[in-house]
Amino acid sequence: MKRLMSLTVLALLLTACSSFSSRMQDLSFGMTQDQVKSELGSSYQVVASSINKDGKTVTGWRYQDSDKDPAYMVYFVDGKLAQWGEANALRSIPDLGDPTGK
């Protein structure tokens, strides 16, 4: 019984410790906000919301496990994933168009 408990705890720890950057690789353009939550979890902060030049709603979520870890951003245009990555890397990508290419 102790062995089973130990294995269960170990499995939970390994799952929790999976690197956030590896989970980011499971994202794809056009995913819904619910799909992104399913992949990355719901421990995010909404840090930006605006209307872009095409009149579409742009929303930015910030994920960060701890102050020592890098921050990751995901951006949605009208509820569809349009951009994601490390926050510092995304600063050089200023315009968010329609993820469907329309």
GULUM-782546 format. One record per residue: x, y, z of N, C-alpha, C, O in turn; residue in one letter. Coordinates in nm, 2 decimals. Layout:
residues N
+--------+--------+--------+--------+--------+--------+--------+--------+--------+--------+--------+--------+------+
:   n_px :   n_py :   n_pz :  ca_px :  ca_py :  ca_pz :   c_px :   c_py :   c_pz :   o_px :   o_py :   o_pz : rest :
+--------+--------+--------+--------+--------+--------+--------+--------+--------+--------+--------+--------+------+
:      X :      Y :      Z :      X :      Y :      Z :      X :      Y :      Z :      X :      Y :      Z :    a :
...
+--------+--------+--------+--------+--------+--------+--------+--------+--------+--------+--------+--------+------+
This chain:
residues 102
+--------+--------+--------+--------+--------+--------+--------+--------+--------+--------+--------+--------+------+
:   n_px :   n_py :   n_pz :  ca_px :  ca_py :  ca_pz :   c_px :   c_py :   c_pz :   o_px :   o_py :   o_pz : rest :
+--------+--------+--------+--------+--------+--------+--------+--------+--------+--------+--------+--------+------+
:   0.08 :  -0.12 :   0.00 :   0.00 :   0.00 :   0.00 :   0.09 :   0.13 :   0.00 :   0.06 :   0.22 :  -0.07 :    m :
:   0.20 :   0.12 :   0.08 :   0.28 :   0.24 :   0.08 :   0.35 :   0.26 :  -0.05 :   0.37 :   0.38 :  -0.10 :    k :
:   0.38 :   0.15 :  -0.12 :   0.45 :   0.16 :  -0.25 :   0.35 :   0.23 :  -0.35 :   0.39 :   0.31 :  -0.43 :    r :
:   0.22 :   0.19 :  -0.35 :   0.12 :   0.24 :  -0.44 :   0.11 :   0.39 :  -0.41 :   0.10 :   0.47 :  -0.50 :    l :
:   0.10 :   0.43 :  -0.28 :   0.09 :   0.57 :  -0.25 :   0.21 :   0.65 :  -0.30 :   0.20 :   0.76 :  -0.35 :    m :
:   0.33 :   0.59 :  -0.28 :   0.46 :   0.66 :  -0.32 :   0.46 :   0.68 :  -0.47 :   0.50 :   0.78 :  -0.52 :    s :
:   0.42 :   0.57 :  -0.55 :   0.41 :   0.58 :  -0.69 :   0.31 :   0.69 :  -0.74 :   0.33 :   0.76 :  -0.84 :    l :
:   0.20 :   0.70 :  -0.67 :   0.09 :   0.79 :  -0.71 :   0.15 :   0.94 :  -0.68 :   0.13 :   1.02 :  -0.77 :    t :
:   0.21 :   0.96 :  -0.57 :   0.27 :   1.09 :  -0.54 :   0.38 :   1.13 :  -0.64 :   0.38 :   1.24 :  -0.69 :    v :
:   0.46 :   1.03 :  -0.67 :   0.57 :   1.05 :  -0.77 :   0.51 :   1.09 :  -0.91 :   0.56 :   1.18 :  -0.97 :    l :
:   0.41 :   1.02 :  -0.95 :   0.34 :   1.05 :  -1.08 :   0.28 :   1.19 :  -1.08 :   0.30 :   1.26 :  -1.18 :    a :
:   0.22 :   1.23 :  -0.97 :   0.16 :   1.36 :  -0.96 :   0.27 :   1.47 :  -0.96 :   0.26 :   1.57 :  -1.03 :    l :
:   0.38 :   1.44 :  -0.89 :   0.49 :   1.54 :  -0.90 :   0.56 :   1.55 :  -1.03 :   0.59 :   1.66 :  -1.08 :    l :
:   0.57 :   1.44 :  -1.10 :   0.63 :   1.45 :  -1.23 :   0.54 :   1.52 :  -1.33 :   0.59 :   1.60 :  -1.42 :    l :
:   0.41 :   1.50 :  -1.32 :   0.32 :   1.57 :  -1.40 :   0.32 :   1.72 :  -1.38 :   0.32 :   1.80 :  -1.47 :    t :
:   0.32 :   1.76 :  -1.25 :   0.33 :   1.90 :  -1.21 :   0.46 :   1.97 :  -1.25 :   0.46 :   2.09 :  -1.28 :    a :
:   0.56 :   1.89 :  -1.26 :   0.69 :   1.95 :  -1.29 :   0.72 :   1.95 :  -1.44 :   0.83 :   2.00 :  -1.48 :    c :
:   0.63 :   1.90 :  -1.52 :   0.66 :   1.91 :  -1.67 :   0.68 :   2.05 :  -1.71 :   0.60 :   2.14 :  -1.66 :    s :
:   0.78 :   2.07 :  -1.79 :   0.81 :   2.21 :  -1.82 :   0.70 :   2.28 :  -1.89 :   0.64 :   2.23 :  -1.98 :    s :
:   0.68 :   2.41 :  -1.85 :   0.58 :   2.49 :  -1.91 :   0.61 :   2.51 :  -2.06 :   0.51 :   2.51 :  -2.14 :    f :
:   0.73 :   2.53 :  -2.09 :   0.77 :   2.55 :  -2.23 :   0.73 :   2.43 :  -2.32 :   0.70 :   2.45 :  -2.43 :    s :
:   0.74 :   2.31 :  -2.26 :   0.70 :   2.19 :  -2.34 :   0.55 :   2.19 :  -2.36 :   0.50 :   2.14 :  -2.46 :    s :
:   0.47 :   2.23 :  -2.26 :   0.33 :   2.24 :  -2.28 :   0.29 :   2.34 :  -2.38 :   0.19 :   2.33 :  -2.45 :    r :
:   0.37 :   2.45 :  -2.39 :   0.34 :   2.55 :  -2.49 :   0.35 :   2.50 :  -2.64 :   0.28 :   2.55 :  -2.73 :    m :
:   0.43 :   2.39 :  -2.65 :   0.45 :   2.33 :  -2.79 :   0.33 :   2.26 :  -2.83 :   0.31 :   2.23 :  -2.95 :    q :
:   0.23 :   2.23 :  -2.74 :   0.11 :   2.17 :  -2.78 :   0.00 :   2.26 :  -2.83 :  -0.11 :   2.22 :  -2.87 :    d :
:   0.03 :   2.39 :  -2.83 :  -0.06 :   2.49 :  -2.88 :  -0.06 :   2.50 :  -3.03 :   0.04 :   2.47 :  -3.09 :    l :
:  -0.17 :   2.55 :  -3.09 :  -0.17 :   2.57 :  -3.23 :  -0.27 :   2.69 :  -3.26 :  -0.36 :   2.72 :  -3.19 :    s :
:  -0.24 :   2.75 :  -3.37 :  -0.32 :   2.87 :  -3.41 :  -0.46 :   2.83 :  -3.42 :  -0.50 :   2.73 :  -3.47 :    f :
:  -0.55 :   2.93 :  -3.37 :  -0.69 :   2.91 :  -3.39 :  -0.76 :   2.83 :  -3.27 :  -0.88 :   2.82 :  -3.27 :    g :
:  -0.68 :   2.79 :  -3.18 :  -0.74 :   2.72 :  -3.06 :  -0.83 :   2.82 :  -2.99 :  -0.80 :   2.94 :  -2.98 :    m :
:  -0.93 :   2.76 :  -2.92 :  -1.02 :   2.85 :  -2.84 :  -0.96 :   2.87 :  -2.71 :  -0.86 :   2.80 :  -2.67 :    t :
:  -1.01 :   2.96 :  -2.63 :  -0.96 :   2.99 :  -2.50 :  -0.98 :   2.87 :  -2.41 :  -0.89 :   2.84 :  -2.33 :    q :
:  -1.09 :   2.80 :  -2.42 :  -1.11 :   2.67 :  -2.34 :  -1.01 :   2.57 :  -2.38 :  -0.96 :   2.50 :  -2.29 :    d :
:  -0.97 :   2.55 :  -2.50 :  -0.87 :   2.46 :  -2.54 :  -0.73 :   2.49 :  -2.48 :  -0.65 :   2.41 :  -2.44 :    q :
:  -0.70 :   2.62 :  -2.48 :  -0.57 :   2.67 :  -2.42 :  -0.57 :   2.64 :  -2.27 :  -0.47 :   2.59 :  -2.22 :    v :
:  -0.68 :   2.67 :  -2.21 :  -0.69 :   2.64 :  -2.06 :  -0.67 :   2.49 :  -2.04 :  -0.61 :   2.45 :  -1.94 :    k :
:  -0.73 :   2.41 :  -2.12 :  -0.71 :   2.26 :  -2.11 :  -0.56 :   2.22 :  -2.12 :  -0.52 :   2.13 :  -2.05 :    s :
:  -0.49 :   2.28 :  -2.21 :  -0.35 :   2.25 :  -2.22 :  -0.26 :   2.31 :  -2.11 :  -0.17 :   2.25 :  -2.06 :    e :
:  -0.28 :   2.44 :  -2.08 :  -0.19 :   2.51 :  -1.99 :  -0.24 :   2.53 :  -1.85 :  -0.16 :   2.56 :  -1.76 :    l :
:  -0.37 :   2.51 :  -1.83 :  -0.43 :   2.53 :  -1.70 :  -0.49 :   2.67 :  -1.68 :  -0.48 :   2.75 :  -1.77 :    g :
:  -0.56 :   2.69 :  -1.57 :  -0.63 :   2.81 :  -1.55 :  -0.56 :   2.91 :  -1.46 :  -0.63 :   3.00 :  -1.41 :    s :
:  -0.43 :   2.89 :  -1.43 :  -0.36 :   2.98 :  -1.35 :  -0.29 :   3.09 :  -1.43 :  -0.17 :   3.10 :  -1.43 :    s :
:  -0.37 :   3.17 :  -1.49 :  -0.33 :   3.28 :  -1.58 :  -0.38 :   3.41 :  -1.53 :  -0.48 :   3.42 :  -1.45 :    y :
:  -0.32 :   3.52 :  -1.58 :  -0.38 :   3.66 :  -1.55 :  -0.41 :   3.72 :  -1.68 :  -0.33 :   3.71 :  -1.78 :    q :
:  -0.53 :   3.78 :  -1.69 :  -0.56 :   3.86 :  -1.81 :  -0.49 :   3.99 :  -1.79 :  -0.52 :   4.07 :  -1.70 :    v :
:  -0.39 :   4.02 :  -1.88 :  -0.31 :   4.14 :  -1.87 :  -0.33 :   4.24 :  -1.98 :  -0.28 :   4.35 :  -1.97 :    v :
:  -0.41 :   4.21 :  -2.08 :  -0.43 :   4.30 :  -2.19 :  -0.56 :   4.27 :  -2.26 :  -0.60 :   4.15 :  -2.27 :    a :
:  -0.63 :   4.37 :  -2.30 :  -0.75 :   4.36 :  -2.38 :  -0.77 :   4.48 :  -2.46 :  -0.77 :   4.59 :  -2.40 :    s :
:  -0.79 :   4.47 :  -2.59 :  -0.81 :   4.59 :  -2.67 :  -0.88 :   4.55 :  -2.80 :  -0.91 :   4.43 :  -2.83 :    s :
:  -0.90 :   4.65 :  -2.88 :  -0.96 :   4.63 :  -3.01 :  -0.85 :   4.66 :  -3.11 :  -0.79 :   4.77 :  -3.11 :    i :
:  -0.82 :   4.57 :  -3.21 :  -0.71 :   4.59 :  -3.30 :  -0.76 :   4.68 :  -3.42 :  -0.88 :   4.72 :  -3.42 :    n :
:  -0.67 :   4.71 :  -3.51 :  -0.71 :   4.80 :  -3.62 :  -0.82 :   4.74 :  -3.71 :  -0.88 :   4.82 :  -3.79 :    k :
:  -0.84 :   4.61 :  -3.71 :  -0.95 :   4.55 :  -3.78 :  -1.08 :   4.54 :  -3.71 :  -1.18 :   4.49 :  -3.76 :    d :
:  -1.08 :   4.60 :  -3.59 :  -1.20 :   4.60 :  -3.51 :  -1.22 :   4.47 :  -3.43 :  -1.34 :   4.45 :  -3.38 :    g :
:  -1.12 :   4.39 :  -3.42 :  -1.14 :   4.26 :  -3.35 :  -1.08 :   4.27 :  -3.21 :  -0.99 :   4.35 :  -3.18 :    k :
:  -1.14 :   4.19 :  -3.12 :  -1.10 :   4.19 :  -2.98 :  -0.97 :   4.11 :  -2.96 :  -0.96 :   4.00 :  -3.00 :    t :
:  -0.87 :   4.18 :  -2.90 :  -0.74 :   4.11 :  -2.87 :  -0.73 :   4.10 :  -2.72 :  -0.75 :   4.20 :  -2.64 :    v :
:  -0.70 :   3.98 :  -2.67 :  -0.69 :   3.95 :  -2.52 :  -0.56 :   3.88 :  -2.50 :  -0.52 :   3.79 :  -2.57 :    t :
:  -0.49 :   3.93 :  -2.40 :  -0.36 :   3.87 :  -2.36 :  -0.36 :   3.80 :  -2.22 :  -0.41 :   3.87 :  -2.13 :    g :
:  -0.32 :   3.68 :  -2.21 :  -0.31 :   3.61 :  -2.09 :  -0.16 :   3.59 :  -2.06 :  -0.08 :   3.56 :  -2.14 :    w :
:  -0.13 :   3.60 :  -1.93 :   0.01 :   3.58 :  -1.88 :   0.01 :   3.46 :  -1.79 :  -0.06 :   3.45 :  -1.69 :    r :
:   0.10 :   3.37 :  -1.82 :   0.13 :   3.25 :  -1.74 :   0.27 :   3.26 :  -1.68 :   0.36 :   3.30 :  -1.75 :    y :
:   0.28 :   3.23 :  -1.55 :   0.41 :   3.23 :  -1.49 :   0.40 :   3.14 :  -1.36 :   0.33 :   3.17 :  -1.27 :    q :
:   0.48 :   3.04 :  -1.36 :   0.47 :   2.94 :  -1.24 :   0.52 :   3.01 :  -1.12 :   0.46 :   2.99 :  -1.01 :    d :
:   0.63 :   3.08 :  -1.12 :   0.69 :   3.15 :  -1.01 :   0.77 :   3.27 :  -1.06 :   0.79 :   3.29 :  -1.18 :    s :
:   0.81 :   3.36 :  -0.96 :   0.88 :   3.48 :  -1.00 :   1.02 :   3.44 :  -1.06 :   1.07 :   3.53 :  -1.14 :    d :
:   1.07 :   3.33 :  -1.04 :   1.20 :   3.28 :  -1.09 :   1.18 :   3.23 :  -1.23 :   1.28 :   3.21 :  -1.30 :    k :
:   1.06 :   3.19 :  -1.27 :   1.04 :   3.13 :  -1.40 :   1.01 :   3.24 :  -1.51 :   0.96 :   3.35 :  -1.47 :    d :
:   1.04 :   3.21 :  -1.63 :   1.00 :   3.31 :  -1.74 :   0.85 :   3.32 :  -1.75 :   0.78 :   3.23 :  -1.73 :    p :
:   0.80 :   3.44 :  -1.79 :   0.66 :   3.46 :  -1.81 :   0.63 :   3.42 :  -1.96 :   0.71 :   3.45 :  -2.05 :    a :
:   0.52 :   3.36 :  -1.98 :   0.47 :   3.32 :  -2.11 :   0.34 :   3.40 :  -2.14 :   0.26 :   3.41 :  -2.05 :    y :
:   0.32 :   3.44 :  -2.26 :   0.20 :   3.51 :  -2.30 :   0.13 :   3.43 :  -2.41 :   0.19 :   3.37 :  -2.49 :    m :
:   0.00 :   3.44 :  -2.40 :  -0.09 :   3.39 :  -2.51 :  -0.18 :   3.50 :  -2.55 :  -0.24 :   3.56 :  -2.46 :    v :
:  -0.20 :   3.52 :  -2.68 :  -0.29 :   3.63 :  -2.72 :  -0.40 :   3.57 :  -2.81 :  -0.37 :   3.48 :  -2.90 :    y :
:  -0.52 :   3.61 :  -2.79 :  -0.63 :   3.57 :  -2.87 :  -0.69 :   3.68 :  -2.95 :  -0.69 :   3.80 :  -2.90 :    f :
:  -0.73 :   3.66 :  -3.07 :  -0.80 :   3.75 :  -3.15 :  -0.94 :   3.70 :  -3.17 :  -0.96 :   3.59 :  -3.23 :    v :
:  -1.04 :   3.77 :  -3.12 :  -1.18 :   3.72 :  -3.12 :  -1.20 :   3.58 :  -3.07 :  -1.27 :   3.50 :  -3.13 :    d :
:  -1.13 :   3.55 :  -2.96 :  -1.14 :   3.43 :  -2.89 :  -1.06 :   3.31 :  -2.95 :  -1.06 :   3.20 :  -2.90 :    g :
:  -0.98 :   3.34 :  -3.05 :  -0.90 :   3.23 :  -3.12 :  -0.75 :   3.26 :  -3.09 :  -0.71 :   3.38 :  -3.11 :    k :
:  -0.67 :   3.16 :  -3.06 :  -0.53 :   3.18 :  -3.04 :  -0.46 :   3.23 :  -3.16 :  -0.46 :   3.17 :  -3.27 :    l :
:  -0.39 :   3.34 :  -3.14 :  -0.32 :   3.41 :  -3.26 :  -0.17 :   3.42 :  -3.23 :  -0.09 :   3.43 :  -3.33 :    a :
:  -0.12 :   3.41 :  -3.11 :   0.02 :   3.43 :  -3.08 :   0.05 :   3.38 :  -2.94 :  -0.03 :   3.39 :  -2.85 :    q :
:   0.17 :   3.32 :  -2.92 :   0.21 :   3.28 :  -2.79 :   0.36 :   3.26 :  -2.79 :   0.43 :   3.26 :  -2.89 :    w :
:   0.41 :   3.26 :  -2.67 :   0.56 :   3.25 :  -2.65 :   0.60 :   3.32 :  -2.52 :   0.52 :   3.37 :  -2.44 :    g :
:   0.74 :   3.32 :  -2.50 :   0.79 :   3.39 :  -2.39 :   0.76 :   3.54 :  -2.40 :   0.77 :   3.59 :  -2.51 :    e :
:   0.73 :   3.60 :  -2.29 :   0.69 :   3.74 :  -2.30 :   0.79 :   3.83 :  -2.36 :   0.76 :   3.92 :  -2.44 :    a :
:   0.92 :   3.81 :  -2.33 :   1.02 :   3.90 :  -2.38 :   1.04 :   3.88 :  -2.53 :   1.07 :   3.97 :  -2.61 :    n :
:   1.02 :   3.76 :  -2.58 :   1.03 :   3.73 :  -2.73 :   0.92 :   3.79 :  -2.81 :   0.94 :   3.83 :  -2.92 :    a :
:   0.80 :   3.81 :  -2.75 :   0.69 :   3.86 :  -2.82 :   0.69 :   4.01 :  -2.83 :   0.61 :   4.06 :  -2.91 :    l :
:   0.77 :   4.08 :  -2.76 :   0.77 :   4.22 :  -2.77 :   0.81 :   4.28 :  -2.90 :   0.77 :   4.39 :  -2.94 :    r :
:   0.87 :   4.20 :  -2.98 :   0.91 :   4.24 :  -3.12 :   0.81 :   4.21 :  -3.22 :   0.83 :   4.23 :  -3.34 :    s :
:   0.69 :   4.16 :  -3.18 :   0.58 :   4.12 :  -3.27 :   0.46 :   4.21 :  -3.24 :   0.38 :   4.17 :  -3.16 :    i :
:   0.46 :   4.33 :  -3.30 :   0.36 :   4.43 :  -3.25 :   0.21 :   4.41 :  -3.30 :   0.12 :   4.45 :  -3.23 :    p :
:   0.19 :   4.35 :  -3.42 :   0.06 :   4.35 :  -3.48 :   0.00 :   4.21 :  -3.47 :   0.06 :   4.12 :  -3.51 :    d :
:  -0.12 :   4.21 :  -3.43 :  -0.20 :   4.08 :  -3.42 :  -0.31 :   4.09 :  -3.52 :  -0.41 :   4.16 :  -3.51 :    l :
:  -0.30 :   4.01 :  -3.63 :  -0.40 :   4.00 :  -3.73 :  -0.50 :   3.89 :  -3.70 :  -0.49 :   3.83 :  -3.59 :    g :
:  -0.58 :   3.86 :  -3.79 :  -0.68 :   3.76 :  -3.78 :  -0.61 :   3.62 :  -3.79 :  -0.55 :   3.60 :  -3.89 :    d :
:  -0.63 :   3.53 :  -3.69 :  -0.56 :   3.40 :  -3.70 :  -0.61 :   3.31 :  -3.81 :  -0.54 :   3.22 :  -3.85 :    p :
:  -0.73 :   3.34 :  -3.87 :  -0.78 :   3.26 :  -3.98 :  -0.73 :   3.32 :  -4.12 :  -0.75 :   3.26 :  -4.22 :    t :
:  -0.66 :   3.43 :  -4.11 :  -0.61 :   3.49 :  -4.24 :  -0.71 :   3.57 :  -4.32 :  -0.68 :   3.61 :  -4.43 :    g :
:  -0.82 :   3.60 :  -4.26 :  -0.93 :   3.67 :  -4.33 :  -0.91 :   3.82 :  -4.32 :  -0.99 :   3.90 :  -4.37 :    k :
+--------+--------+--------+--------+--------+--------+--------+--------+--------+--------+--------+--------+------+
